[in-house]
Amino acid sequence: MSETRVGHLRVTFTVMIALLFAITPLPASIEPARPGLLLLLVIYWSLSAPRIAGLTFAWLCGLAMDLLTGVVLGQHALAFLVVGFLTHKFQLRMRVFPIWHQTLTVFMLLALHQFLVFWIDGVVGQPITTWARWIPVLTGAMFWPALVAVLDAWNRRSR
C-alpha cells in the first residue's frame, strides 16, 4: 500500500474512534470533563499531515460532530474550521515548539473553539453560562501531550 493510502486510513481510523468517544456515555460525574478528542485530532493531523488533513477535513469533522451531538448545524463545523485554519497557518512554527509550548498553544485553540461555540449558542438563544463549559478546554490541553506521544509513536512505527 502506498504511504498516502496508509495515511488516509490512519486518519480515518482515528477520527472514527474520536466520534465513538464523543457519543459514548460517561458517568455523570466526569461527563463535563470529556475532552474534545475530535478537535484534538484535527489539530494533531493538521500539524502532522497537513496535505491529508486540510480545512475540508476540519470542516467535515465539525459537521460530523454537529450531526452526532444534535446542536445547531454548522456550529462545530465553523469552530473546527477556524481552529483548523489557525493550525494550518502556524503549522510550521507549532511543529518545532517544545511539547509544553505546543500544549499552551493547543489550550488557546481549544479555548477559541469553546468561545465560538459559546457565542453561537448565545446568538441562537441557548447560552450555557456555567463555568463547567470550560472544563473540556483544560482536560483537552492536559490530554494533548499523551495524544501526541501515542500518535507520533504509531506514525514512526508504521513507516
RAMO-V206819 format. One record per run of one state. SS is the DSSP state (alpha for helix, beta for strand, coil for the rest). FROM is the first residue (numbers start at 0). TO is the last residue. Records with the same first field share a line. If there is no record, write none. Layout:
SS: FROM-TO + FROM-TO
//
This chain:
coil: 0-1 + 23-26 + 31-35 + 48-53 + 69-73 + 89-89 + 96-97 + 124-129 + 157-158
alpha: 2-22 + 27-30 + 36-47 + 54-68 + 74-88 + 90-95 + 98-123 + 130-156
//
